Amino acid sequence: YLIKEASDYQKLYEAVAQGEAFEGCYFRQEADITLPEDWKPIGVTKDGTANLQNGNNLYAFSGILDGNNKTLTIPEGGRPLLGYVQNTEVRNLNIFKRSKSCCRHSCNNIRGQMY
């Protein structure tokens, strides 16, 4: 799957929120993208609460995200791209978060299971 603009990430959010994990699927970011200010992270609990129920209450993202050395910008006060993930790999993604005390991160490779 090619991620060309923020609306592509929004479509991914919606699919994962409906229970599609995309386990083993490959996503590549094709351009520098800025998330909208009202962004909701990909991966949610099924009932909208914070109770994970040992992972049984999750719709987690399980794909491979290749940033293709592009930059993902998070607006000041914005939320991260990913919320809940499981068996996910993120690589080659530059993350820039706007803030008064500016920071920039580069993700070469993250693997593992988190939630």
Secondary structure, DSSP 8 states (H G I E B T S, - for coil): -EE-SHHHHHHHHHHHHTT---TT-EEEE-S-EE--TT---B-EETTSSS--GGGTTEE-B-SEEEEEEEEEEE-TT---SBSSEEEEEEEEEEEEE--SS-EEEEEEEEEEEE-
